[in-house]
Amino acid sequence: MCELPPTRQGKIMPNRIPQVDAHIAKAADFAKPILLHVRERVHSACPEVEEALKWGMPAFIYQGQILCGMAAFKQHCSLWFWHSAMEGAGGAKKVDGSMGQMGRIASLKDLPKAAEFKRLVQQAKALIDEGVKSVRTKTKKPPVKVPADLAAALKKNTKAKAAFDGFSPSHRREYVEWITEAKRSETRAKRLATTLEWLTAGKPRHWKYENC
């Protein structure tokens, strides 16, 4: 069951949804203060912003368009601005192969300072206000390559294999990347077992955030 949105003097704070509270509550301990900080900064810099879940991750919507978003992973968080003109904003660049212009955010010190954060949010807001079109070049990803251990496990579990084969390429990729990104063999084995359990139940990788 999702938690209620943050309250102030007993009143539900506007423009916030319980799904984002749930996403933050389920994040690793190191990620919680980062996500809370980003959330407060975005609302402070753009009071009109509304919240939503996009691709299972918290996003901030302005005038019906995505302003920016955030996500928590096992060892880092990410902050991303949707408009293509925000690429490299404030000197920030995509680094370490992570999603978002800020690279891997592992602590509050990795976030932009308050003034810079506000400037970035307001820049993204101004691009929407001015009707500047976001131009994105779609890059076609190669077909997902199923690792040998997952392929062998799926061969023994027809129900899990049917669910995996029935998923979209992006959903299959999410499972494959989750398994192959494991640093330790014990972690990989645990993720493989969890993958089979969830696939047998017909669940995608990020099912926890779908119906919160």
PyMOL commands that set and color helices and strands:
alter all, ss='L'
color gray80, all
select helices_A, chain A and resi 18-26+31-45+84-86+89-91+108-110+114-129+148-156+158-166+169-180+185-200+207-209
alter helices_A, ss='H'
color red, helices_A
select strands_A, chain A and resi 7-8+11-12+50-54+57-62+65-72+77-81
alter strands_A, ss='S'
color yellow, strands_A
deselect
rebuild
show_as cartoon
